[in-house]
Each structure stands twice: as C-alpha cells, then as structure tokens.
Amino acid sequence: MHLMKFLRKNKGKIMAIVVVVLMISFGAGQFLRHLGQRRQMGLTQVMGHYDQDRTITREDLMQSGQELELLGAIGSDMILRSMGSQQVPNLRAILLAELIFPGGRGSAQIMQHLRQIIASQGYPISPAQLEAIYAGQLGPDFYWHLLTAEAERAGVQVDHEFAQAQLQQILPQIPMMGGATYEQIIYGMMTQHGVSEQQILSAFSRLLSVVQYADMVSSSQDLTNAELLHKAVAENEYMDIEYVQLSAENFIDAVEEPSREQIEAHFEKYKNTAAGTITEDNPYGFGYLLPERVQLEYMMFYLDDVLETIDRPTAEQMEQHYQANRQQYTETVPVDPDDPNSPQRQRVKSYAEVAGQIRREMTESRKQGEALNIIQRFRDKIQETEEQAIAEADASILKTYEAASEQISGDVRLYTGK
C-alpha cells in the first residue's frame, strides 16, 4: 500500500530518471562500439609494404615489439655479441644486436670494437658503410619483422628443443643473471611478463633462425668465370693409367733368411723410431718405439647395490619436501580451461599429482649422495696411506685399491682391478 502511494506521488520523477538512464545506455553503447571499431581499425592499419604484395600492420609491429622485449629480458643482445670465438667474433651477430637492440647502440666503445674486428679479419667494409647501419629511420620492430619473415621464407627454422638447450647452457653464464639457473630465469619472466615458456622459446628460436640465415646468405659468394671453368674441369677430368703390381711374397724364396745377428742389428737401429716414420734412411717406415703408456688401477661399484642400502623417504619427509619446493612443481595451463586459446598461467600441482615424482627424486638424491660418500671415504683412505708413506719414507705402506676397498666397503661391494 505504501509502495503504491509512493509510485503515484513520484511518478513524474521516476519517468524522468528512466528516460535519462535509457538515453545514457543508448549513447554509451554507441560510444563503446565506436571505440571498439577504432581500436580494431588501429590494429589492422597498414604501416608498410614489402615483397611486392605483403604488408606490415600495427598489430605485426606490436607482436614484434613484444618479442624483442622478451629477447632483451633474457640478455639476447649480450648473447649475440658473444657469438663466435675470441679470435674471430661473429660480426654478423654483433651487427644484428646493434640493429634490433637500440640500448647503447652506436656507442664509441662498440664502434671501436667493430672497427677492430673489420681490420683484424680484413673485411672489405669502409667506415662509411659501417656508419650507414645506424642511419636507418625505422624502429627495431620493423627490422625484426622483416628479418624473421625473410628467414621463414628461406626455410630456415630452429626448433624449440635446440633453443632450450642453448639457453640452459648460456643463461647461467650471463653476468646480469647473477648465476641464476635456466628454470629460475624463465619462471621469473613468465611471472613478470605473463607469458609461457613456449612463447619465450619461440622468440629465441626465431632469433637463432635469423642468425643462421644471415650466416648462410653472407657465406654464399658469387664465383668468377675462371673459378667456374676450373671447377668444371676438375670434376670432369679423367686419366688412363696402366700399372704392374709386384707382391713381395713372390720374391721371398729368392732371399736368405736373416740371421739372429742381423735381426738384432735391425732392431737396435730402429728401436727408438716410431713405426711409420719414413725418412731417407728409413724409406720403409720401420720402427719399434712404443707410445707412452700408463698403468691404471680402478675401483667401481654398482648404483643398484647402493640403492639397497639407503632408507626410502617417508610420507612425512615427502610432504615436507613438497612444501619447501612447491615452485618446482608447476605447469602452464589456460586461464579458461574451456578455451585452449585463452591466456596462460602457472599452476602449482597438488601433492597427490607429484608424490610419485618426489619419491623418485628423493630416492635418487639419497642414492647419489651415498655413492659420493663411498668415493670420498675411499679417496681419504688412499690419501691417508700416501701421506704416511711419504712421512715415513716407506713405499711398502702404500695400500692397493683392493686393500683400501676391503676397509670401507660396508654393505656395498666394491670391485677393483688394474
């Protein structure tokens, strides 16, 4: 009853409010659609043309910029500049770093380094040609898009497994990474940039593809007419040869058996000469000098025997290990499980999912630890007898590997030999 009175009393105000809300809703819908269309048109806006009928859109440049950001985060500029050997640096990789990573680009130190490489290797590159590299008006994202497209058209492609192996070896050696492992660096990037490991590996694979393509193109040089003629002649040249084969066995009956004195004199003459050494005095390469040799003594044992002696991890120990190392047991999954194309996120696996893996890891760790302990105790025993023999000047104190192994073998059988 009170509600009806209120509605009749304020129906004019209510109608005015409803009309205003409808107008705002209609206008906002049009405005949002207009913004969406402008944004969509902005991403597809053509920013350049290449290869006759191919275009570069704003979206292409955004993706290129994101890839370069990922590559910069893993120190790809330093990786490129360190390619090659200390004696022969990879000039193409260094110039690529200058082209797509603008930080410190064209500095006096880098220019001096490039001039030294050009001079030491005799590259026919003039100072004007070197400076022309920095005269381009396009941004790194343009160059990166064009370089990757050209490498792909040439069929040059580096797989993710190779790229991952390279990063696992290189990343811990980069000073800016502070000695962090591959897993630590990649996980940090995934968390900071919101990308998956595959996206990082894809970007680095494309970088290696560009480097390989540059090496391939730069190593392909045009041959002169004289070189082509020489190559054709060498491949088609042939000879007619006649020969007579004489076997030493056919003349054995015609010579006398050497006496013992002759054999001894022959041995004395060539005993300090290595076999196969042909000289004017030794045209047949006689020689009886043996190469330097060493006598080895070894100790070994089987890891399966060690496995029988260690304690298996308990459920409580496995749970403690999981809680202390949760970040090691992650996987990349879509934010929306029903949409495989949705953004990726990191999910920590539950203890039940990784219990078997943890049991294997802890067992393997204990097995390896006990094996190292056996080896260390064996070394200590050998070193102890060596120090005692030196102190007492008595070589008879030295223990053989067999004697030392009998004192430390315990539950694991040790095998020795020479």
C-alpha positions in Angstrom: 0.0 0.0 0.0 2.8 2.4 0.9 4.7 1.5 -2.3 1.7 2.3 -4.5 1.3 5.7 -2.8 4.9 6.4 -3.3 4.8 5.5 -7.0 1.7 7.6 -7.7 3.2 10.6 -5.8 6.6 10.5 -7.6 5.7 9.0 -11.0 6.9 12.2 -12.8 10.4 12.0 -11.2 10.6 8.2 -11.8 9.7 8.6 -15.5 12.4 11.3 -15.9 15.1 9.1 -14.3 14.1 6.2 -16.6 14.3 8.3 -19.7 17.8 9.6 -18.7 19.1 6.1 -18.0 17.8 4.9 -21.4 19.5 7.8 -23.1 22.8 7.1 -21.3 22.6 3.4 -22.1 21.9 4.0 -25.8 24.7 6.6 -26.1 27.2 4.5 -24.1 26.6 1.5 -26.3 27.2 3.6 -29.5 30.3 5.1 -27.9 31.8 1.7 -26.9 31.1 0.2 -30.3 32.8 3.2 -31.9 35.8 2.8 -29.7 36.0 -0.9 -30.5 35.8 -0.2 -34.2 38.5 2.4 -33.9 40.7 0.1 -31.9 40.1 -2.7 -34.4 40.9 -0.4 -37.3 44.0 0.8 -35.5 45.4 -2.8 -35.1 44.9 -3.6 -38.8 46.3 -0.3 -40.0 48.9 -0.9 -42.7 52.3 0.6 -41.6 54.4 -0.5 -44.6 54.7 -2.8 -47.6 57.4 -5.3 -48.7 58.0 -8.1 -51.0 55.5 -6.6 -53.6 52.2 -7.7 -52.0 53.0 -8.2 -48.3 52.0 -5.7 -45.7 53.1 -4.8 -42.1 50.2 -3.9 -39.8 50.3 -2.1 -36.4 49.5 -5.5 -34.9 52.5 -7.0 -36.5 54.7 -4.3 -35.0 53.2 -4.8 -31.6 53.9 -8.5 -31.7 57.5 -7.8 -32.9 58.0 -5.3 -30.1 56.7 -7.8 -27.5 59.1 -10.5 -28.9 62.1 -8.1 -28.7 61.1 -7.2 -25.1 61.3 -10.9 -24.2 64.6 -11.4 -26.0 66.0 -8.3 -24.3 64.9 -9.7 -20.9 67.0 -12.9 -21.3 70.1 -10.9 -22.4 69.9 -11.7 -26.2 71.9 -8.6 -27.0 74.8 -9.9 -25.0 74.3 -13.4 -26.4 74.6 -12.1 -29.9 77.7 -10.0 -29.1 79.5 -13.0 -27.6 78.9 -15.4 -30.5 82.0 -16.7 -32.3 85.4 -17.1 -30.7 87.6 -14.5 -29.0 89.9 -14.6 -32.0 87.2 -14.5 -34.7 84.0 -12.8 -33.3 80.8 -13.2 -35.3 80.5 -9.8 -36.9 77.0 -10.6 -38.3 75.6 -11.4 -34.9 77.1 -8.2 -33.4 75.6 -6.1 -36.2 72.2 -7.8 -35.7 72.3 -6.8 -32.0 73.0 -3.2 -33.0 70.1 -3.3 -35.4 67.3 -4.7 -33.1 68.5 -3.8 -29.6 68.9 0.0 -29.5 70.3 0.2 -26.0 73.9 1.5 -26.2 73.6 1.5 -29.9 76.5 3.1 -31.9 78.4 3.9 -28.7 82.1 4.8 -29.1 83.2 1.6 -27.4 81.0 -0.6 -29.8 82.2 1.3 -32.9 85.8 0.9 -31.8 85.2 -2.9 -31.3 83.6 -3.2 -34.7 86.5 -1.4 -36.4 89.0 -3.7 -34.7 87.1 -6.8 -36.0 86.9 -5.4 -39.5 90.6 -4.6 -39.5 91.8 -7.8 -38.0 89.7 -10.0 -40.3 90.3 -8.0 -43.4 86.6 -7.4 -44.1 86.1 -5.1 -47.1 83.8 -2.7 -45.1 84.5 1.0 -45.2 83.8 3.4 -42.3 81.0 5.0 -44.4 79.4 1.6 -44.8 79.7 0.9 -41.1 78.1 4.2 -40.2 75.3 3.6 -42.7 74.0 0.8 -40.5 72.9 3.5 -37.9 71.4 5.8 -40.5 68.1 3.9 -40.8 64.9 5.7 -39.8 62.8 2.6 -38.9 62.5 1.2 -35.4 63.8 -2.2 -34.2 60.3 -3.7 -34.5 60.2 -3.1 -38.3 63.6 -4.7 -38.8 62.8 -7.6 -36.6 59.5 -8.3 -38.5 61.3 -8.1 -41.9 64.3 -10.3 -40.8 62.1 -13.0 -39.3 59.8 -13.0 -42.4 62.8 -13.3 -44.7 64.3 -16.2 -42.7 61.0 -18.0 -42.7 60.6 -17.6 -46.5 64.1 -19.1 -46.9 63.0 -22.2 -44.9 65.5 -21.5 -42.0 64.0 -22.6 -38.8 65.5 -23.6 -35.4 63.3 -26.0 -33.2 62.4 -25.2 -29.7 64.4 -28.1 -28.2 67.7 -26.7 -29.6 66.8 -23.2 -28.5 66.1 -24.5 -25.0 69.4 -26.4 -24.8 71.3 -23.3 -25.8 69.5 -21.2 -23.2 70.1 -23.7 -20.5 73.8 -23.5 -21.3 74.2 -19.8 -21.8 71.8 -18.1 -19.3 73.7 -19.0 -16.1 76.9 -17.5 -17.7 75.4 -14.1 -18.4 76.6 -11.6 -15.7 73.3 -9.8 -15.5 71.6 -13.0 -14.5 73.6 -13.3 -11.3 74.3 -17.0 -11.8 70.6 -18.0 -11.8 69.6 -21.2 -13.5 67.5 -21.5 -16.6 64.5 -22.6 -14.7 64.7 -19.6 -12.3 65.1 -17.1 -15.1 62.3 -18.5 -17.2 59.9 -18.7 -14.3 60.7 -15.1 -13.3 59.9 -14.0 -16.9 56.7 -16.0 -17.0 55.6 -14.4 -13.8 56.7 -10.8 -14.7 55.6 -10.7 -18.3 52.6 -13.1 -18.2 53.9 -15.4 -21.0 54.5 -19.1 -21.3 57.8 -20.9 -21.7 56.9 -21.8 -25.3 56.5 -18.1 -26.2 60.0 -17.3 -24.9 61.5 -20.3 -26.7 59.6 -19.3 -29.9 61.1 -15.8 -29.8 64.7 -17.2 -29.2 64.2 -19.8 -31.9 63.4 -17.0 -34.4 66.5 -15.1 -33.3 68.7 -18.1 -33.9 67.0 -18.6 -37.2 67.8 -15.1 -38.3 71.5 -15.6 -37.2 71.7 -18.8 -39.2 70.1 -17.2 -42.2 72.5 -14.3 -42.1 75.5 -16.7 -41.9 74.1 -18.7 -44.8 73.5 -15.7 -47.0 76.8 -14.0 -46.2 78.7 -17.2 -46.8 77.3 -17.6 -50.3 79.6 -15.8 -52.7 79.4 -15.5 -56.5 82.1 -17.4 -58.4 84.1 -15.8 -61.2 84.1 -17.3 -64.7 87.6 -18.6 -64.2 86.6 -20.3 -60.9 83.6 -21.9 -62.6 85.8 -23.2 -65.5 88.4 -24.6 -63.1 85.6 -26.4 -61.1 84.1 -27.9 -64.3 87.5 -29.1 -65.5 88.4 -30.6 -62.1 85.1 -32.5 -61.9 85.2 -33.9 -65.5 89.0 -34.6 -65.7 90.0 -38.2 -66.1 93.2 -40.2 -66.7 94.0 -43.6 -68.3 96.6 -45.4 -66.0 98.4 -48.7 -66.6 100.3 -50.3 -63.8 102.0 -53.6 -62.8 101.5 -54.9 -59.3 104.5 -56.7 -57.7 103.9 -58.6 -54.5 106.8 -59.1 -52.0 105.6 -62.6 -51.4 106.8 -63.6 -54.9 110.4 -62.8 -54.0 110.6 -64.5 -50.6 112.2 -67.6 -51.9 114.9 -65.6 -53.7 116.4 -64.1 -50.5 118.1 -65.8 -47.5 116.5 -65.9 -44.0 118.0 -63.1 -41.9 120.4 -64.3 -39.1 119.8 -63.6 -35.4 122.6 -61.0 -35.5 121.0 -59.2 -38.5 117.6 -59.1 -36.7 119.2 -57.7 -33.5 121.1 -55.1 -35.5 118.0 -54.1 -37.3 116.1 -53.8 -34.0 118.9 -51.7 -32.5 118.8 -49.4 -35.5 115.1 -48.7 -35.3 114.2 -49.3 -31.7 113.9 -45.6 -30.9 111.9 -44.8 -34.0 108.1 -44.8 -34.1 106.6 -47.2 -36.6 105.6 -45.4 -39.9 108.3 -42.8 -39.7 109.6 -42.5 -43.3 112.9 -40.8 -43.9 115.7 -41.1 -46.5 117.5 -43.6 -44.1 114.2 -45.4 -43.4 112.2 -45.5 -46.6 110.0 -48.3 -45.5 109.0 -46.8 -42.1 110.5 -49.4 -39.8 110.1 -48.6 -36.1 109.6 -50.3 -32.8 109.2 -47.4 -30.3 106.1 -47.9 -28.3 104.0 -44.8 -27.3 103.9 -43.7 -23.7 101.6 -45.9 -21.6 100.3 -45.8 -18.1 99.1 -48.4 -15.7 95.6 -47.7 -14.2 94.1 -49.1 -11.0 90.4 -48.7 -10.6 87.6 -49.1 -8.1 84.0 -49.4 -9.0 80.6 -50.3 -7.6 77.0 -50.6 -8.9 74.5 -47.9 -8.0 71.8 -50.7 -7.7 73.8 -52.1 -4.8 73.9 -48.6 -3.2 70.1 -48.4 -3.7 69.6 -51.4 -1.5 71.4 -49.7 1.4 69.6 -46.4 1.6 66.4 -45.6 3.6 63.3 -44.9 1.4 61.7 -41.4 2.0 58.7 -41.5 4.4 55.3 -39.8 3.6 56.1 -37.1 6.1 59.5 -36.4 4.5 58.0 -36.3 1.1 55.3 -33.8 2.2 58.0 -31.6 3.8 60.0 -31.7 0.6 56.9 -30.7 -1.4 56.1 -27.7 0.8 59.7 -26.5 0.6 59.9 -26.8 -3.2 56.4 -26.1 -4.4 57.6 -23.8 -7.2 59.5 -26.7 -8.8 56.2 -28.5 -9.5 54.3 -26.1 -11.8 52.7 -26.3 -15.2 51.4 -23.9 -17.7 47.6 -24.1 -18.2 44.9 -21.9 -19.9 43.2 -19.3 -17.6 39.9 -20.6 -19.0 40.0 -24.5 -19.1 37.3 -24.5 -21.7 39.2 -22.2 -24.0 42.7 -23.5 -25.0 43.4 -20.2 -26.7 42.9 -18.1 -23.6 46.0 -16.6 -21.8 48.3 -18.9 -20.0 49.1 -19.0 -16.3 51.3 -21.0 -13.9 49.6 -23.6 -11.7 51.3 -25.4 -8.8 50.5 -29.1 -9.0 48.9 -30.7 -5.9 50.9 -33.0 -3.7 48.9 -36.0 -4.9 49.9 -35.3 -8.5 53.6 -35.2 -7.8 54.0 -37.7 -4.9 55.5 -40.4 -7.2 57.9 -37.9 -8.8 59.0 -36.6 -5.4 59.6 -40.2 -4.2 61.8 -40.9 -7.2 63.7 -37.6 -6.8 64.4 -38.1 -3.1 65.4 -41.7 -3.6 67.8 -40.8 -6.5 69.2 -37.9 -4.4 69.9 -40.2 -1.5 71.5 -42.9 -3.8 73.8 -40.4 -5.4 74.7 -38.9 -2.0 75.7 -42.3 -0.6 77.7 -43.1 -3.8 79.6 -39.9 -3.4 80.2 -40.7 0.3 81.7 -44.1 -0.6 84.0 -42.5 -3.2 85.1 -39.8 -0.7 85.9 -42.3 2.0 87.9 -44.4 -0.5 89.9 -41.3 -1.5 90.5 -40.4 2.1 91.9 -43.9 2.8 94.2 -43.8 -0.2 95.4 -40.3 0.7 96.0 -41.3 4.3 98.3 -44.1 3.3 100.1 -41.9 0.8 100.8 -39.2 3.4 102.0 -41.9 5.9 104.3 -43.4 3.3 105.8 -40.0 2.5 106.3 -39.2 6.2 108.0 -42.5 6.9 109.8 -42.8 3.6 108.4 -46.3 3.3 106.6 -47.2 0.0 105.6 -50.5 1.4 102.9 -48.7 3.5 101.0 -47.8 0.3 97.8 -49.7 0.1 96.5 -51.1 -3.1 93.0 -50.3 -4.2 91.9 -53.8 -3.3 93.2 -53.4 0.3 91.6 -50.0 0.7 88.3 -51.2 -0.6 88.2 -54.0 1.9 88.3 -51.5 4.7 85.5 -49.2 3.6 83.2 -51.5 1.5 80.5 -51.9 4.2 77.2 -53.1 2.7 78.2 -52.2 -0.8 80.5 -54.5 -2.7 83.5 -52.7 -4.3 85.3 -54.1 -7.3 88.9 -53.3 -8.0 91.4 -54.1 -10.7 94.3 -52.9 -12.9 
